[in-house]
């Protein structure tokens, strides 16, 4: 780029546009000159979450008085509840399938490969695939289709 004179203010305006629009890249060409501005976005898609084991039922008192029953453990036992929570890297609306009427990307019990799309989050009219950070089995899908999600919210539990 030694023979090219590019206005630094122009580059700053492009960078600002990236930030405002949510885009990650802009490329402009004029004659022989091409300018490409890329914004690095750090996505944190995994946060290990350990779910505490289910409590064991309280034994019935021997003096004949009644007590309230402990909540039932989830189906499949507590060992299924431990795993890696894939979390939302952005605020948006989650979609479990690529388009209305299509089958979901994944279902509980599915084996997934690292990098496989688990769901998508729409943010600012852009569909962002959320991929599996590692291979594993889908234990639970923690969100509903078309549900708004917040940054850091758990989406899928991988075992």
N, CA and C atoms as an extended XYZ file, in Angstrom:
477
Properties=species:S:1:pos:R:3:atomname:S:1:resname:S:1:resid:I:1 pbc="F F F"
N         0.817       -1.191        0.000 N   UNK     1
C         0.000        0.000        0.000 CA  UNK     1
C         0.865        1.259        0.000 C   UNK     1
N         2.108        1.147       -0.376 N   UNK     2
C         2.979        2.305       -0.283 CA  UNK     2
C         2.594        3.416       -1.250 C   UNK     2
N         2.046        3.117       -2.443 N   UNK     3
C         1.704        4.152       -3.393 CA  UNK     3
C         0.265        4.619       -3.294 C   UNK     3
N        -0.497        4.125       -2.325 N   UNK     4
C        -1.910        4.474       -2.204 CA  UNK     4
C        -2.091        5.451       -1.057 C   UNK     4
N        -2.807        6.539       -1.338 N   UNK     5
C        -3.082        7.540       -0.310 CA  UNK     5
C        -4.547        7.391        0.113 C   UNK     5
N        -4.778        6.867        1.323 N   UNK     6
C        -6.134        6.641        1.825 CA  UNK     6
C        -6.368        7.547        3.025 C   UNK     6
N        -7.478        8.241        2.987 N   UNK     7
C        -7.848        9.182        4.037 CA  UNK     7
C        -8.181        8.413        5.323 C   UNK     7
N        -7.445        8.644        6.410 N   UNK     8
C        -7.718        7.941        7.670 CA  UNK     8
C        -9.133        8.210        8.195 C   UNK     8
N        -9.658        9.411        7.966 N   UNK     9
C       -11.026        9.702        8.409 CA  UNK     9
C       -12.035        8.833        7.675 C   UNK     9
N       -11.768        8.559        6.392 N   UNK    10
C       -12.629        7.675        5.612 CA  UNK    10
C       -12.637        6.276        6.224 C   UNK    10
N       -11.470        5.774        6.596 N   UNK    11
C       -11.378        4.458        7.231 CA  UNK    11
C       -12.118        4.443        8.571 C   UNK    11
N       -11.985        5.521        9.339 N   UNK    12
C       -12.691        5.604       10.619 CA  UNK    12
C       -14.201        5.589       10.417 C   UNK    12
N       -14.694        6.258        9.372 N   UNK    13
C       -16.134        6.264        9.090 CA  UNK    13
C       -16.603        4.859        8.694 C   UNK    13
N       -15.761        4.147        7.929 N   UNK    14
C       -16.115        2.765        7.566 CA  UNK    14
C       -16.169        1.882        8.810 C   UNK    14
N       -15.193        2.038        9.687 N   UNK    15
C       -15.170        1.245       10.920 CA  UNK    15
C       -16.389        1.556       11.780 C   UNK    15
N       -16.767        2.833       11.846 N   UNK    16
C       -17.948        3.231       12.607 CA  UNK    16
C       -19.207        2.617       12.000 C   UNK    16
N       -19.271        2.587       10.662 N   UNK    17
C       -20.413        1.974        9.977 CA  UNK    17
C       -20.517        0.490       10.312 C   UNK    17
N       -19.378       -0.198       10.380 N   UNK    18
C       -19.381       -1.611       10.767 CA  UNK    18
C       -19.991       -1.787       12.149 C   UNK    18
N       -19.566       -0.960       13.072 N   UNK    19
C       -20.052       -1.064       14.447 CA  UNK    19
C       -21.549       -0.787       14.529 C   UNK    19
N       -21.990        0.299       13.886 N   UNK    20
C       -23.415        0.666       13.934 CA  UNK    20
C       -24.307       -0.365       13.268 C   UNK    20
N       -23.853       -0.921       12.156 N   UNK    21
C       -24.697       -1.818       11.370 CA  UNK    21
C       -24.656       -3.254       11.859 C   UNK    21
N       -23.636       -3.598       12.647 N   UNK    22
C       -23.503       -4.978       13.096 CA  UNK    22
C       -22.791       -5.844       12.074 C   UNK    22
N       -22.382       -5.265       10.938 N   UNK    23
C       -21.641       -6.020        9.930 CA  UNK    23
C       -20.249       -6.326       10.455 C   UNK    23
N       -19.605       -7.308        9.856 N   UNK    24
C       -18.247       -7.638       10.271 CA  UNK    24
C       -17.220       -7.285        9.203 C   UNK    24
N       -17.690       -6.909        7.991 N   UNK    25
C       -16.751       -6.636        6.915 CA  UNK    25
C       -17.379       -5.713        5.879 C   UNK    25
N       -16.582       -4.776        5.368 N   UNK    26
C       -16.986       -3.902        4.256 CA  UNK    26
C       -15.817       -3.856        3.282 C   UNK    26
N       -16.119       -3.965        1.992 N   UNK    27
C       -15.085       -3.845        0.971 CA  UNK    27
C       -15.561       -2.840       -0.075 C   UNK    27
N       -14.686       -1.898       -0.423 N   UNK    28
C       -15.009       -0.865       -1.403 CA  UNK    28
C       -13.900       -0.864       -2.448 C   UNK    28
N       -14.304       -0.802       -3.722 N   UNK    29
C       -13.323       -0.742       -4.808 CA  UNK    29
C       -13.618        0.491       -5.649 C   UNK    29
N       -12.550        1.224       -5.976 N   UNK    30
C       -12.669        2.385       -6.847 CA  UNK    30
C       -11.446        2.366       -7.754 C   UNK    30
N       -11.682        2.067       -9.031 N   UNK    31
C       -10.560        1.923       -9.958 CA  UNK    31
C        -9.690        0.760       -9.534 C   UNK    31
N        -8.409        1.009       -9.413 N   UNK    32
C        -7.453       -0.020       -9.003 CA  UNK    32
C        -7.356       -0.163       -7.484 C   UNK    32
N        -7.956        0.782       -6.767 N   UNK    33
C        -7.845        0.785       -5.309 CA  UNK    33
C        -8.993       -0.001       -4.688 C   UNK    33
N        -8.626       -0.886       -3.779 N   UNK    34
C        -9.607       -1.675       -3.022 CA  UNK    34
C        -9.321       -1.498       -1.546 C   UNK    34
N       -10.374       -1.228       -0.781 N   UNK    35
C       -10.237       -1.081        0.666 CA  UNK    35
C       -11.184       -2.079        1.312 C   UNK    35
N       -10.652       -2.844        2.229 N   UNK    36
C       -11.460       -3.817        2.961 CA  UNK    36
C       -11.239       -3.583        4.443 C   UNK    36
N       -12.340       -3.364        5.170 N   UNK    37
C       -12.274       -3.139        6.605 CA  UNK    37
C       -13.010       -4.308        7.260 C   UNK    37
N       -12.333       -4.972        8.173 N   UNK    38
C       -12.891       -6.133        8.858 CA  UNK    38
C       -12.888       -5.862       10.352 C   UNK    38
N       -14.030       -6.115       10.979 N   UNK    39
C       -14.151       -5.944       12.427 CA  UNK    39
C       -14.095       -7.327       13.049 C   UNK    39
N       -13.175       -7.510       13.965 N   UNK    40
C       -13.088       -8.794       14.672 CA  UNK    40
C       -14.192       -8.865       15.707 C   UNK    40
N       -14.898       -9.971       15.687 N   UNK    41
C       -15.956      -10.186       16.656 CA  UNK    41
C       -15.589      -11.429       17.435 C   UNK    41
N       -15.457      -11.269       18.718 N   UNK    42
C       -15.117      -12.395       19.565 CA  UNK    42
C       -16.407      -13.051       20.025 C   UNK    42
N       -16.621      -14.276       19.583 N   UNK    43
C       -17.828      -15.006       19.967 CA  UNK    43
C       -17.479      -15.994       21.063 C   UNK    43
N       -18.156      -15.876       22.148 N   UNK    44
C       -17.999      -16.852       23.218 CA  UNK    44
C       -19.249      -17.721       23.182 C   UNK    44
N       -19.102      -18.933       22.655 N   UNK    45
C       -20.269      -19.785       22.488 CA  UNK    45
C       -20.322      -20.918       23.495 C   UNK    45
N       -19.330      -20.984       24.351 N   UNK    46
C       -19.399      -22.061       25.322 CA  UNK    46
C       -19.054      -21.566       26.714 C   UNK    46
N       -19.851      -21.986       27.638 N   UNK    47
C       -19.587      -21.734       29.040 CA  UNK    47
C       -20.025      -22.987       29.779 C   UNK    47
N       -19.074      -23.734       30.329 N   UNK    48
C       -19.468      -24.939       31.044 CA  UNK    48
C       -20.413      -24.596       32.190 C   UNK    48
N       -21.471      -25.365       32.285 N   UNK    49
C       -22.445      -25.157       33.345 CA  UNK    49
C       -22.680      -26.506       34.008 C   UNK    49
N       -22.442      -26.570       35.288 N   UNK    50
C       -22.740      -27.784       36.027 CA  UNK    50
C       -24.068      -27.588       36.735 C   UNK    50
N       -24.991      -28.460       36.440 N   UNK    51
C       -26.300      -28.393       37.078 CA  UNK    51
C       -26.215      -29.257       38.331 C   UNK    51
N       -26.619      -28.734       39.492 N   UNK    52
C       -26.514      -29.535       40.707 CA  UNK    52
C       -27.377      -30.785       40.600 C   UNK    52
N       -26.928      -31.875       41.227 N   UNK    53
C       -27.716      -33.103       41.166 CA  UNK    53
C       -29.080      -32.903       41.832 C   UNK    53
N       -30.051      -33.672       41.360 N   UNK    54
C       -31.399      -33.592       41.920 CA  UNK    54
C       -31.376      -34.046       43.374 C   UNK    54
N       -32.201      -33.401       44.185 N   UNK    55
C       -32.268      -33.775       45.593 CA  UNK    55
C       -33.001      -35.104       45.734 C   UNK    55
N       -32.573      -35.881       46.723 N   UNK    56
C       -33.284      -37.133       46.968 CA  UNK    56
C       -34.537      -36.832       47.779 C   UNK    56
N       -35.575      -37.620       47.585 N   UNK    57
C       -36.815      -37.362       48.321 CA  UNK    57
C       -36.582      -37.400       49.831 C   UNK    57
N       -37.313      -36.576       50.546 N   UNK    58
C       -37.221      -36.524       51.999 CA  UNK    58
C       -37.931      -37.750       52.567 C   UNK    58
N       -37.282      -38.479       53.488 N   UNK    59
C       -37.954      -39.655       54.057 CA  UNK    59
C       -39.181      -39.229       54.875 C   UNK    59
N       -40.180      -40.062       54.855 N   UNK    60
C       -41.409      -39.767       55.598 CA  UNK    60
C       -41.107      -39.796       57.085 C   UNK    60
N       -41.670      -38.827       57.831 N   UNK    61
C       -41.432      -38.825       59.281 CA  UNK    61
C       -42.089      -40.044       59.924 C   UNK    61
N       -41.497      -40.479       61.002 N   UNK    62
C       -42.019      -41.675       61.675 CA  UNK    62
C       -43.112      -41.340       62.678 C   UNK    62
N       -43.343      -40.027       62.956 N   UNK    63
C       -44.352      -39.680       63.951 CA  UNK    63
C       -45.749      -39.511       63.343 C   UNK    63
N       -45.905      -39.782       62.019 N   UNK    64
C       -47.219      -39.729       61.396 CA  UNK    64
C       -47.606      -38.375       60.842 C   UNK    64
N       -46.793      -37.308       61.025 N   UNK    65
C       -47.150      -36.002       60.472 CA  UNK    65
C       -46.813      -35.971       58.994 C   UNK    65
N       -47.565      -35.185       58.243 N   UNK    66
C       -47.371      -35.110       56.804 CA  UNK    66
C       -46.284      -34.084       56.471 C   UNK    66
N       -45.570      -34.313       55.385 N   UNK    67
C       -44.596      -33.355       54.875 CA  UNK    67
C       -44.853      -33.161       53.383 C   UNK    67
N       -44.290      -32.087       52.845 N   UNK    68
C       -44.432      -31.883       51.406 CA  UNK    68
C       -43.394      -32.730       50.688 C   UNK    68
N       -43.775      -33.254       49.568 N   UNK    69
C       -42.880      -34.119       48.796 CA  UNK    69
C       -41.830      -33.272       48.090 C   UNK    69
N       -40.645      -33.845       47.947 N   UNK    70
C       -39.577      -33.173       47.206 CA  UNK    70
C       -39.915      -33.217       45.720 C   UNK    70
N       -39.452      -32.245       44.944 N   UNK    71
C       -39.745      -32.273       43.524 CA  UNK    71
C       -39.138      -33.496       42.851 C   UNK    71
N       -39.818      -33.971       41.836 N   UNK    72
C       -39.342      -35.132       41.104 CA  UNK    72
C       -38.107      -34.759       40.298 C   UNK    72
N       -37.106      -35.617       40.245 N   UNK    73
C       -35.953      -35.322       39.394 CA  UNK    73
C       -36.371      -35.381       37.931 C   UNK    73
N       -35.671      -34.662       37.044 N   UNK    74
C       -36.034      -34.691       35.641 CA  UNK    74
C       -35.871      -36.079       35.053 C   UNK    74
N       -36.667      -36.378       34.039 N   UNK    75
C       -36.602      -37.676       33.389 CA  UNK    75
C       -35.190      -37.892       32.860 C   UNK    75
N       -34.679      -39.106       33.032 N   UNK    76
C       -33.345      -39.402       32.543 CA  UNK    76
C       -32.279      -39.247       33.608 C   UNK    76
N       -32.595      -38.711       34.742 N   UNK    77
C       -31.643      -38.614       35.843 CA  UNK    77
C       -30.765      -37.388       35.753 C   UNK    77
N       -30.083      -37.095       36.844 N   UNK    78
C       -29.271      -35.896       36.944 CA  UNK    78
C       -28.024      -35.969       36.071 C   UNK    78
N       -27.539      -37.180       35.783 N   UNK    79
C       -26.321      -37.262       34.987 CA  UNK    79
C       -26.517      -36.695       33.593 C   UNK    79
N       -27.741      -36.686       33.092 N   UNK    80
C       -28.010      -36.098       31.788 CA  UNK    80
C       -27.970      -34.577       31.834 C   UNK    80
N       -28.118      -33.977       33.003 N   UNK    81
C       -28.191      -32.538       33.128 CA  UNK    81
C       -26.819      -31.875       33.164 C   UNK    81
N       -25.757      -32.664       33.276 N   UNK    82
C       -24.431      -32.095       33.298 CA  UNK    82
C       -23.888      -32.080       31.882 C   UNK    82
N       -23.286      -30.989       31.498 N   UNK    83
C       -22.730      -30.902       30.156 CA  UNK    83
C       -22.247      -29.500       29.881 C   UNK    83
N       -22.034      -29.220       28.624 N   UNK    84
C       -21.552      -27.925       28.176 CA  UNK    84
C       -22.725      -27.118       27.650 C   UNK    84
N       -22.960      -25.958       28.236 N   UNK    85
C       -24.040      -25.083       27.772 CA  UNK    85
C       -23.494      -24.199       26.664 C   UNK    85
N       -24.096      -24.280       25.497 N   UNK    86
C       -23.770      -23.378       24.399 CA  UNK    86
C       -24.635      -22.143       24.617 C   UNK    86
N       -24.005      -20.986       24.730 N   UNK    87
C       -24.727      -19.768       25.090 CA  UNK    87
C       -24.831      -18.804       23.905 C   UNK    87
N       -25.776      -17.894       24.017 N   UNK    88
C       -26.004      -16.903       22.959 CA  UNK    88
C       -24.860      -15.902       22.924 C   UNK    88
N       -24.200      -15.738       21.768 N   UNK    89
C       -23.118      -14.764       21.656 CA  UNK    89
C       -23.626      -13.359       21.369 C   UNK    89
N       -24.951      -13.202       21.270 N   UNK    90
C       -25.546      -11.906       20.933 CA  UNK    90
C       -27.006      -11.890       21.348 C   UNK    90
N       -27.593      -10.727       21.334 N   UNK    91
C       -29.015      -10.556       21.571 CA  UNK    91
C       -29.727      -10.747       20.239 C   UNK    91
N       -30.849      -11.450       20.249 N   UNK    92
C       -31.592      -11.636       19.003 CA  UNK    92
C       -32.752      -12.581       19.197 C   UNK    92
N       -33.224      -13.128       18.087 N   UNK    93
C       -34.321      -14.094       18.091 CA  UNK    93
C       -33.766      -15.421       17.614 C   UNK    93
N       -34.022      -16.474       18.376 N   UNK    94
C       -33.482      -17.789       18.049 CA  UNK    94
C       -34.469      -18.547       17.154 C   UNK    94
N       -33.919      -19.253       16.189 N   UNK    95
C       -34.715      -20.124       15.319 CA  UNK    95
C       -34.075      -21.502       15.327 C   UNK    95
N       -34.890      -22.518       15.541 N   UNK    96
C       -34.399      -23.884       15.660 CA  UNK    96
C       -34.329      -24.611       14.324 C   UNK    96
N       -34.885      -24.005       13.268 N   UNK    97
C       -34.860      -24.630       11.948 CA  UNK    97
C       -34.451      -23.589       10.910 C   UNK    97
N       -33.938      -24.037        9.760 N   UNK    98
C       -33.442      -23.087        8.760 CA  UNK    98
C       -34.536      -22.229        8.129 C   UNK    98
N       -35.756      -22.735        8.079 N   UNK    99
C       -36.885      -21.981        7.540 CA  UNK    99
C       -38.164      -22.582        8.079 C   UNK    99
N       -39.263      -21.818        8.079 N   UNK   100
C       -40.528      -22.350        8.593 CA  UNK   100
C       -40.919      -23.639        7.864 C   UNK   100
N       -41.347      -24.631        8.625 N   UNK   101
C       -41.772      -25.903        8.063 CA  UNK   101
C       -40.648      -26.901        7.862 C   UNK   101
N       -39.401      -26.468        7.931 N   UNK   102
C       -38.259      -27.373        7.763 CA  UNK   102
C       -37.998      -28.097        9.082 C   UNK   102
N       -37.350      -29.259        9.017 N   UNK   103
C       -36.997      -29.935       10.272 CA  UNK   103
C       -35.972      -29.119       11.054 C   UNK   103
N       -35.940      -29.280       12.378 N   UNK   104
C       -34.974      -28.521       13.186 CA  UNK   104
C       -33.539      -28.933       12.854 C   UNK   104
N       -32.613      -28.016       13.155 N   UNK   105
C       -31.201      -28.325       12.938 CA  UNK   105
C       -30.795      -29.552       13.752 C   UNK   105
N       -31.187      -29.573       15.024 N   UNK   106
C       -30.868      -30.700       15.906 CA  UNK   106
C       -32.049      -30.961       16.828 C   UNK   106
N       -32.064      -32.170       17.370 N   UNK   107
C       -33.075      -32.576       18.361 CA  UNK   107
C       -32.339      -33.183       19.557 C   UNK   107
N       -32.965      -33.190       20.734 N   UNK   108
C       -32.337      -33.867       21.870 CA  UNK   108
C       -32.029      -35.321       21.507 C   UNK   108
N       -30.823      -35.746       21.870 N   UNK   109
C       -30.386      -37.102       21.565 CA  UNK   109
C       -29.525      -37.189       20.315 C   UNK   109
N       -29.544      -36.151       19.467 N   UNK   110
C       -28.730      -36.154       18.245 CA  UNK   110
C       -27.252      -36.056       18.591 C   UNK   110
N       -26.430      -36.786       17.839 N   UNK   111
C       -24.986      -36.645       17.920 CA  UNK   111
C       -24.603      -35.537       16.960 C   UNK   111
N       -23.757      -34.609       17.414 N   UNK   112
C       -23.342      -33.493       16.571 CA  UNK   112
C       -21.826      -33.468       16.454 C   UNK   112
N       -21.360      -32.944       15.324 N   UNK   113
C       -19.932      -32.785       15.085 CA  UNK   113
C       -19.521      -31.362       15.457 C   UNK   113
N       -18.262      -31.174       15.785 N   UNK   114
C       -17.768      -29.833       16.062 CA  UNK   114
C       -18.005      -28.966       14.837 C   UNK   114
N       -18.559      -27.772       15.036 N   UNK   115
C       -18.825      -26.853       13.940 CA  UNK   115
C       -20.199      -27.024       13.297 C   UNK   115
N       -20.931      -28.059       13.676 N   UNK   116
C       -22.275      -28.274       13.110 CA  UNK   116
C       -23.236      -27.209       13.636 C   UNK   116
N       -24.109      -26.701       12.766 N   UNK   117
C       -25.079      -25.695       13.170 CA  UNK   117
C       -26.112      -26.302       14.105 C   UNK   117
N       -26.283      -25.667       15.270 N   UNK   118
C       -27.262      -26.110       16.259 CA  UNK   118
C       -28.569      -25.346       16.106 C   UNK   118
N       -28.458      -24.048       15.803 N   UNK   119
C       -29.615      -23.165       15.631 CA  UNK   119
C       -29.107      -21.871       15.036 C   UNK   119
N       -29.996      -20.931       14.786 N   UNK   120
C       -29.565      -19.630       14.294 CA  UNK   120
C       -30.159      -18.538       15.174 C   UNK   120
N       -29.442      -17.428       15.241 N   UNK   121
C       -29.952      -16.254       15.949 CA  UNK   121
C       -30.031      -15.127       14.934 C   UNK   121
N       -31.223      -14.558       14.813 N   UNK   122
C       -31.400      -13.399       13.945 CA  UNK   122
C       -31.132      -12.158       14.771 C   UNK   122
N       -30.201      -11.355       14.282 N   UNK   123
C       -29.870      -10.091       14.941 CA  UNK   123
C       -29.698       -9.048       13.839 C   UNK   123
N       -30.468       -7.993       13.906 N   UNK   124
C       -30.411       -6.918       12.919 CA  UNK   124
C       -30.596       -7.454       11.501 C   UNK   124
N       -31.571       -8.331       11.338 N   UNK   125
C       -31.940       -8.914       10.042 CA  UNK   125
C       -30.847       -9.791        9.434 C   UNK   125
N       -29.866      -10.216       10.245 N   UNK   126
C       -28.814      -11.114        9.793 CA  UNK   126
C       -28.987      -12.432       10.529 C   UNK   126
N       -28.974      -13.536        9.775 N   UNK   127
C       -29.082      -14.867       10.365 CA  UNK   127
C       -27.676      -15.358       10.715 C   UNK   127
N       -27.432      -15.599       12.002 N   UNK   128
C       -26.122      -16.000       12.504 CA  UNK   128
C       -26.179      -17.449       12.965 C   UNK   128
N       -25.484      -18.368       12.283 N   UNK   129
C       -25.494      -19.759       12.739 CA  UNK   129
C       -24.731      -19.895       14.049 C   UNK   129
N       -25.292      -20.642       14.964 N   UNK   130
C       -24.615      -20.954       16.226 CA  UNK   130
C       -24.175      -22.405       16.101 C   UNK   130
N       -22.871      -22.597       16.143 N   UNK   131
C       -22.296      -23.917       15.857 CA  UNK   131
C       -21.838      -24.610       17.132 C   UNK   131
N       -21.778      -25.931       17.050 N   UNK   132
C       -21.320      -26.737       18.185 CA  UNK   132
C       -19.834      -26.469       18.409 C   UNK   132
N       -19.434      -26.102       19.634 N   UNK   133
C       -18.025      -25.837       19.914 CA  UNK   133
C       -17.192      -27.114       19.966 C   UNK   133
N       -17.866      -28.249       20.099 N   UNK   134
C       -17.188      -29.548       20.115 CA  UNK   134
C       -18.197      -30.612       19.734 C   UNK   134
N       -17.702      -31.792       19.425 N   UNK   135
C       -18.583      -32.916       19.128 CA  UNK   135
C       -19.245      -33.377       20.420 C   UNK   135
N       -20.419      -33.928       20.309 N   UNK   136
C       -21.119      -34.434       21.485 CA  UNK   136
C       -22.547      -34.801       21.157 C   UNK   136
N       -23.328      -34.981       22.207 N   UNK   137
C       -24.739      -35.342       22.058 CA  UNK   137
C       -25.574      -34.209       22.612 C   UNK   137
N       -26.636      -33.854       21.902 N   UNK   138
C       -27.549      -32.811       22.365 CA  UNK   138
C       -28.364      -33.400       23.516 C   UNK   138
N       -28.135      -32.864       24.717 N   UNK   139
C       -28.883      -33.332       25.881 CA  UNK   139
C       -30.231      -32.631       25.969 C   UNK   139
N       -30.204      -31.308       25.828 N   UNK   140
C       -31.446      -30.523       25.914 CA  UNK   140
C       -31.332      -29.284       25.047 C   UNK   140
N       -32.457      -28.859       24.525 N   UNK   141
C       -32.560      -27.567       23.861 CA  UNK   141
C       -33.296      -26.688       24.859 C   UNK   141
N       -32.648      -25.609       25.294 N   UNK   142
C       -33.130      -24.821       26.412 CA  UNK   142
C       -33.985      -23.622       26.004 C   UNK   142
N       -34.230      -23.461       24.697 N   UNK   143
C       -35.012      -22.330       24.196 CA  UNK   143
C       -36.104      -22.833       23.261 C   UNK   143
N       -37.097      -21.991       23.046 N   UNK   144
C       -38.183      -22.289       22.121 CA  UNK   144
C       -37.920      -21.586       20.795 C   UNK   144
N       -38.498      -22.101       19.726 N   UNK   145
C       -38.377      -21.457       18.422 CA  UNK   145
C       -38.980      -20.053       18.465 C   UNK   145
N       -38.310      -19.107       17.830 N   UNK   146
C       -38.737      -17.700       17.713 CA  UNK   146
C       -38.719      -16.963       19.055 C   UNK   146
N       -37.988      -17.491       20.020 N   UNK   147
C       -37.873      -16.864       21.344 CA  UNK   147
C       -36.773      -15.821       21.317 C   UNK   147
N       -37.013      -14.642       21.908 N   UNK   148
C       -35.917      -13.680       22.041 CA  UNK   148
C       -34.912      -14.194       23.072 C   UNK   148
N       -33.630      -13.960       22.804 N   UNK   149
C       -32.580      -14.394       23.726 CA  UNK   149
C       -31.648      -13.233       24.019 C   UNK   149
N       -31.020      -13.298       25.168 N   UNK   150
C       -30.060      -12.292       25.627 CA  UNK   150
C       -28.647      -12.842       25.485 C   UNK   150
N       -27.680      -11.954       25.440 N   UNK   151
C       -26.280      -12.362       25.418 CA  UNK   151
C       -25.971      -13.244       26.626 C   UNK   151
N       -25.319      -14.356       26.394 N   UNK   152
C       -24.910      -15.255       27.479 CA  UNK   152
C       -25.977      -16.236       27.914 C   UNK   152
N       -27.178      -16.145       27.370 N   UNK   153
C       -28.261      -17.057       27.759 CA  UNK   153
C       -27.971      -18.462       27.236 C   UNK   153
N       -28.103      -19.492       28.082 N   UNK   154
C       -27.884      -20.873       27.617 CA  UNK   154
C       -28.920      -21.261       26.561 C   UNK   154
N       -28.449      -21.879       25.485 N   UNK   155
C       -29.322      -22.260       24.366 CA  UNK   155
C       -29.476      -23.777       24.255 C   UNK   155
N       -28.349      -24.474       24.283 N   UNK   156
C       -28.333      -25.920       24.079 CA  UNK   156
C       -27.361      -26.515       25.081 C   UNK   156
N       -27.692      -27.682       25.604 N   UNK   157
C       -26.817      -28.404       26.533 CA  UNK   157
C       -26.242      -29.596       25.782 C   UNK   157
N       -24.910      -29.626       25.649 N   UNK   158
C       -24.213      -30.725       24.973 CA  UNK   158
C       -23.569      -31.643       25.984 C   UNK   158
N       -23.655      -32.929       25.737 N   UNK   159
C       -23.019      -33.921       26.603 CA  UNK   159
C       -21.801      -34.499       25.957 C   UNK   159
